[in-house]
């Protein structure tokens, strides 16, 4: 397994440069016909960049504007017009802008959009822009690549470790959080044996929002260094590693340790069940720590690495989601746009932005300031540093459709209507058409 883990990390580095829920929220974008305003003053040659992102609304009020002020002070000939709003509306506007080649100059990106945007020629090849700027890409923790060309750089990463209710586990006689799959199953059984409405684990599998496949199923695979893809990015769902992962999830289901309602459960339902003490363990985004503590200040919980296969000794992959950044291919000022990317990825700015967002830096030399944050973020940063960020859905075409087709087949297995082998065979056939 250790050799397999190395192979996967190498493949992930090739795919995402090697680090999830989830950067949630984005921006209503008014796109001009030429790909942004890109105005130049007649006198001083000042360039105005439009920057569409969902980040500003999720940060302390005014903090992102302050960073843009710092950028302008360093680059007096460049102004930044922020286009900020909720994730859903930004996604809708950016998808429309990509199709019509009218994206703003700089765009916040979700990794799930990158493949489609790149195929449409809507976003620029950052590899070329980095070379033109003589930028050292070695400082980047990850890069999202399509055919060896970088189209997105993760600015801030939000990881998904295992959340553990310390009091429930202690009450069940479990003294330490599980580190292996066997220990996890045993801990989940003991917590479930407490009775009432308490279960060991929650698994959201609603096919309308199928990210449970990414965050709550494939995360077990990545934690053991496994991969759902071949070296050349094709589907590899019938491998022993993927089969072992699905068999493990099935064993949890068979042991009746999963909270009821999984087939229609959404991520927010999972978070609520953990917050109210109805489940002992969940795989969840660090972005929810503050929310959980706000809704239940008395909840005693911690975060820990996702358990791995019993025999695995290599580094553990940890699922993540990112605030990614890219440059419009139709921008008239790509060099200036990349200056903004470079600013946000600089050691000092990236550390500051990560601290504000309660996330982890996209610049691997940057370290967030944990002095004023919840201690669990520092614990999670240690998990992040000890492992490697893993999310193979990032950069794949039709990634949500891939999750949904796998979800549909998995549900048949969990309800006893289909064998694990048939589930993987049918999912493989479905994926092969999309990843051909």
C-alpha positions, 0 to 999 in steps of 0.5 A: 500500500505504501508504494501505491500511496506514492504512485497516487501522490505522484499522479495527483501532483501531475493532475493537481500539482499537489492538496472537497465542501466546500468553498460554498458561496460566490458572486453576481457577475455583470460581464461585459461583451469584451470579457470585463471592463478593462478600462484604461484611463486616457491620461495615466494608462491605468488598467481596471480589472474586474475580479469575480469571486464569492470570497468577500462575502464569507470574510470579515466585512471589508477585509478583502477590500483592504487586501485589494487596496494593498494590491493597488498601492503596490501596483498604482497603474492597476485598479480592481473592481470586485464583483462579489455575491453568493456562490450559486449566482456566481456559478450561474453567471460564470458558466454563462460568461464562459460559454459566451467568452465574456468572463471578467478578467480574474475569476474565482473558480471551483475545481469542478468548473475547470475542465469545462471552462478550459475546453471552452477556451474561456480561461487562460493557460496560467503555465504560460502566464507564469513563465512570462512573469518569471514566476516561481511555481514551486511555492504553490501547494497545488495547481489544477492542470488539464493536459499538463497546462495549469488553469486554476491555482487554489488560493485557500484550501478547506480540508475535510478531516474526521470530526469526533464527538469526544463525549459520545465515544467516551460514554461508549468506552472508546478512549481514543479516536480511531486511526484504522478502518477496523477501529472505526467500525468498532467505535461506530458499533459501540456508539450505536449500541448506546441506543436511542437515536444515536449512531456511529456515523452519518453518510449523506447520499442525496443524488440531487447534491451527490458530493457525499461520494466525494467527501464521505465515500472516496475520502476513505480511498484517498486516506489509504493512498488509493486512486479511482483513476488510472495514471492517464486519468481514466476510470479505474473503479474496479480496482481492489482499492476502490472495491475495498472502500465500497466493501468497507462502507457496505460493512458499516451499513450492514452493521447498522451504524449509519444514521437513518435516512442516508439515501436522501441526506444532504451535507447540512443534515449530516452537520446538524446530526453531529451538532445535536449529538445524534452521531459520534463521527462525521467527515466534514469541512473545517468551515463548519467548526464555527457553525457547530460551536455556535449552534451547540457551545457545549459540544466536546469534539475534536478533528483527526485524520480519516482512518486508513486501511489497517495495513497502510503506513504511508501518507494519508490523503485528505479531501479538500475544496478550494477557493481557486483563481484563474484568468479570463482568456478574453481579458485584454490585460492578462499580464496585469491580471496575473499580477493580482494572482501573484499578489494573492499567492505571495507568502504574506498575503496568502497567509493573511487571507488564509487566516481570515478565511479559517483555511489553509494556504495555497502557498506552501511557504505560508503559515496561518496565524492561529493565535486568535482562531479556534485551537481545532484549526491548528490541530487540522493544520497539523493533519494537513501538513502530515498528509497530502490534499486529495480530491480526484474529482477536481478538474474532471469533466462533468464531475458532479455527474460522475458522483451522481452515477456512482451514487445511484449504483452505490445505493443499490448495493446498500439496499441489497439490490446489487452486489459490490462487483456489479455496482463497480462494473456499472459505475465503470461503464458510466464513467468510461464514456465521460472520461474517454 
